[in-house]
């Protein structure tokens, strides 16, 4: 965390000789500068040089508060109660003013104006909610026709501004998901893999549908949402101010309380429950259609293969995504990638992408193993041996 440097005016008592200033009376602490701005006195403390009077600037340090109000700089990690706190920097300007100045300087260097930007981004700049680094990233992404088209959608724009590798991570997840989940199904079922092929297919279909949302929803974002109306409910306002990822790094001038970060887990959990339930309904419906088609062609399969329970499987998968998947992907995106890998390898994008690929592959495989165990634990899926014992 950067240490704030403060400038302030010190006045001398009337009975103090300005030529005698005891600097030992000041206590050492963080790097502050005492700038003595003295009005002309009979015996002014000025250096005479070519008949010009120059003010004396004395660098020194102070300990304690000494009656001075210290304003800590905005933290990148968040943790406060206000989403757009009015912390002041060393010049007395608010963090919002500093962000606004930086953003406008970047626009000026890029020969862009606020009118050329999307409305939500322009409003965020005017409000001082985003620093110049975000605007710089936006201008870089705008150079690509594909990214320029993709950033027309607000959700993608917020995520690409927070992570320029977001789209690559989506591709990793969806591409690897099908293979790793199939491998995990085989690891758990072994010789029963082909006997339970319909169930395996349902699991893979559900995974592919859900993989995109598992990357999209918990991804860290640069919030460009406009404030809610004053008559909005308390819960709506609270959820609106929660981050998209519970562990994401807050921008300068922005902070999240512990309650808001817990709210992010609950909000994403509700969304992933809906996504998991819906994707499972599609997957199990397709699976049952294939089972019925197989029974029609192969009469011997009518006894061995049973339809997959749609409602119980869908609800169970929704709960699994809301709890297990939600927590794993929040930690993956907000802690492992943004707080650990990105700071170390932000200048080495290829290595960063490779490590992200490896971590996400392991996480996807682990999720598949956990789902098979969870499904068998609650009884919505049974191993082929158990099924034969029950039907014998």
Secondary structure, DSSP 8 states (H G I E B T S, - for coil): --------B----TTS-TT---GGGS---SS-EEE------TT---EEETTEEE--EEE----S-TT--------SS--SS-TT---B-TTS-BHHHHHHHHHHHHHHHTT--GGGS-HHHHHHHHTT-S-HHHHHHHHHHHTSHHHHHHTTSHHHHHHHHH-TTHHHHHHHHHHHHHHHHHHHHHHHHGGGTTTTHHHHHHHHHHHHHHHHHHHHTTS----------TTS-HHHHHHHTS-SSTT----TT----HHHHHHHHHHHHHHHHHHHHHHHHHHHHHHHHHHHHHHHH-TTHHHH-----HHHHHHHHHHHIIIIIHHHHHHIIIIIIIIIIHHHHTT-HHHHHHHHHHHHHHHHHHHHHHHHHHHHHHTSS--HHHHHHHH-
